[in-house]
Amino acid sequence: MNLLLDRLLGLRRGFKAGIVLGGYALALLAGMGAVALHDRIGSRVDGDASGGMAAFGDAVLFLAVAGVVAIIPSVVAVLFLAGRRASRHSRRS
């Protein structure tokens, strides 16, 4: 695990940003996929009778799935920033 972290911290800054932004893009795609799957599987009778409530439910589902998946790139970003700060402090000594 430490070897993987050392390799990730040694990457160029642009590549690190790409990893984090790609993770957020995947989180958005996961949220949209969950809503699309729910729409395909779910009953349209409820959505036709009360469209606003169905739309709100879709929004909550999207935010829940995207929010949980977005934890991963957020943790990676924090590790990148903490590693950069730690390496900067170790150079001063």
C-alpha positions as CSV (number, residue, x, y, z in Angstrom):
1,M,0.0,0.0,0.0
2,N,2.8,2.4,0.9
3,L,4.5,1.6,-2.5
4,L,1.4,2.5,-4.4
5,L,1.0,5.7,-2.4
6,D,4.7,6.6,-3.1
7,R,4.2,6.0,-6.8
8,L,1.0,8.1,-6.9
9,L,2.7,11.0,-5.1
10,G,5.6,10.9,-7.6
11,L,3.3,11.6,-10.6
12,R,3.3,15.0,-12.4
13,R,0.8,17.6,-11.2
14,G,-1.2,17.6,-14.4
15,F,-1.6,13.8,-14.2
16,K,-2.8,14.0,-10.6
17,A,-5.4,16.6,-11.5
18,G,-6.5,14.4,-14.4
19,I,-7.0,11.4,-12.0
20,V,-9.0,13.5,-9.6
21,L,-11.2,15.2,-12.3
22,G,-11.7,11.8,-14.0
23,G,-12.9,10.4,-10.7
24,Y,-15.4,13.2,-10.3
25,A,-16.6,12.6,-13.9
26,L,-17.1,8.9,-13.1
27,A,-19.1,10.0,-10.0
28,L,-21.4,12.1,-12.2
29,L,-21.8,9.2,-14.7
30,A,-22.6,6.8,-11.9
31,G,-25.3,9.2,-10.6
32,M,-26.8,9.6,-14.1
33,G,-26.6,5.8,-14.6
34,A,-28.4,5.2,-11.4
35,V,-31.2,7.6,-12.3
36,A,-31.5,6.1,-15.8
37,L,-31.7,2.6,-14.3
38,H,-34.3,3.7,-11.8
39,D,-36.3,5.3,-14.6
40,R,-36.1,2.1,-16.8
41,I,-37.0,-0.2,-13.9
42,G,-39.4,2.0,-12.0
43,S,-43.1,2.4,-12.6
44,R,-44.2,5.3,-14.8
45,V,-47.6,5.4,-13.3
46,D,-46.3,7.1,-10.2
47,G,-44.2,9.6,-12.3
48,D,-47.2,10.5,-14.4
49,A,-49.5,11.2,-11.5
50,S,-47.0,13.4,-9.6
51,G,-44.2,14.4,-11.8
52,G,-42.6,16.9,-9.4
53,M,-42.2,14.3,-6.7
54,A,-40.7,11.8,-9.1
55,A,-38.3,14.4,-10.3
56,F,-37.3,15.2,-6.8
57,G,-36.8,11.5,-6.1
58,D,-34.5,11.3,-9.1
59,A,-32.5,14.3,-7.9
60,V,-32.1,12.8,-4.5
61,L,-31.0,9.5,-6.0
62,F,-28.5,11.2,-8.3
63,L,-27.0,13.2,-5.4
64,A,-26.8,10.2,-3.2
65,V,-25.0,8.0,-5.7
66,A,-22.8,10.7,-7.1
67,G,-21.9,11.9,-3.6
68,V,-20.9,8.5,-2.3
69,V,-18.8,7.8,-5.4
70,A,-17.2,11.2,-5.3
71,I,-15.7,10.4,-1.9
72,I,-13.0,8.4,-3.6
73,P,-11.5,11.2,-5.8
74,S,-11.9,13.5,-2.8
75,V,-9.7,11.2,-0.6
76,V,-7.2,10.9,-3.5
77,A,-7.0,14.7,-3.8
78,V,-6.4,15.1,-0.1
79,L,-3.7,12.4,-0.2
80,F,-2.1,14.2,-3.2
81,L,-2.2,17.6,-1.3
82,A,-1.0,16.1,2.0
83,G,1.9,14.3,0.2
84,R,2.9,17.4,-1.5
85,R,2.9,19.3,1.7
86,A,4.8,16.6,3.5
87,S,7.5,16.4,0.8
88,R,7.8,20.2,0.9
89,H,8.4,20.1,4.7
90,S,10.9,17.3,4.4
91,R,13.0,19.3,1.9
92,R,13.4,22.2,4.3
93,S,15.0,20.0,7.0
